[in-house]
Amino acid sequence: MPQLSRRAVLLVGFVIGLAIWLIPARFLGQAEPWDGNSPAYPIALFASGLLLGLLGPGKPGAAATGVFLGQLLVLMYRVVTSPENSELWLVGVVMLAGYTFVASGLGALLGGLVRRRFGGGEPNRRVSERRR
């Protein structure tokens, strides 16, 4: 299985982040994905990180950042278009960052470890090491 570049991991993470916020709002009628009583949001974040870690091992920062930025775009759009709900937007950004970087980051780390352990691919090496 080919490995995604850091830029591709960031872009795929961004799209996943958009989906994580837009799908619950559309089908469950929740303004924020963490409003529900179920652990679905942290599980979705962890699963997205795991997927991104499998696709691009060694890039957990790009995975978590992409997912965060996708969700942040939706949050900021809602703040701008709905001023009555924008009083606590900064608290929402802090919660978003906490949930995302912990759950997606851990998932991406685990996904990268699984890919390296069972993927059978060559580990990432520096260019100077490949010349030998």
N, C-alpha and C positions, 0 to 999 in steps of 0.2 A: 504494500500500500504506500503510495507516495506521501511525503510529508508536505504540509502546507508551510508557506513562508510566514514570517511574523506579520507581514501586512495582510495576508489572506486570513490568518487566524483573527486578527483585529476586525476585519470586515465581516467575517462570518459571525463572530461574537457580537458585533453591532446589530446584525439582523436578528440574531437570537434574542438579544436584549429588547429590541422593539417588540418582538412576538411575545415575550414573557409579560410585557405590560399591556399590550393591546388585546391579547386573547382573553385574559380574565375580565377585563373591562367590558368586552363585547358580550361574552357568554354568561358571565356570572354577575354582572352588574356591580362590580366593585371598582371604586376609584383607584385604589392602590392594590397591588397584588398581595400585600401582607395583611390586608384587612380581614381576610377569611380566618376561620378558626382551625383550618387544617394545615398540616406541614407541607402543602403542595408547593408553595413559593420557594422555601429553602431547598426542597428536593429538586425542583425545576432548575434552580441555579446550580446545584451540585451536578446534576445530570448534564447541563450545558457545559460546565467546566470539564467534566469527564470526557465528553465528546470532543471538545476542542483540544484537550490534552492528548487524546488518541490521534487526532488528525495532525497536530503540530506539537510533538513532544519537545520539552525544553523551553516552552514559551508561555508559562502560566501567567506572567504579567500581561502579555498581550491579550490572552483569553479573557481574564477578569476585566481588563480595561475596556475591551470591546463590548462586553456584556453591560458594563456600567454605563458607557457612553450611549448605547442604544436606549437603555431605560431612562437615562437622564434627559435625552431629547424629548421623550414623551412627557416626562414630569414637567419640564420647562415649558413645553407647549401648553399643557393644562394650566400652568400658573399664568401664562400670558393671556390665554383665551378665557379664563374663568377667574377673574380677580377676587371673587367672594371666597374662593378656596385657596387663595395664595398667602394667607397669613402665616402659615407654618411651613412654607416651602423649604426653608433652610433645614428644619428638623427632618423633613422628608429626604433631602439630599444626604444628610448624615446617616439616616437609617438605610437608605439605598446603598450607600458606599459600604457600610458595615456588613449588611447582608451579602452583597455581591462579592466583595473582595475576600470574605471568609469562605463562603460556600463555593463560589466559582473557582477561586484560587486553589482551594483544597481539592476540588474535583479535577482541575487541570493538572495539578501535581500528581495525583493518583493516576489519571489517564496517561500522563507521560511515562510514569514508572511502569504501568502495565504494558504500554507499547514497546518500551525498551526491553522489558523482561521477556515478553511473549511474542513480540512482533518479528523478531528474527532479523531486523534490519541493522544496518551498520550504524553505530552511534555517531552523533554529530561530532566531527573533529574540526579543528582549525585548519585553515588552508595550508599553513606551514607544516602541519603534521601529515597532510595527505601527500605531500611531495616526496616524502621518504619512501 
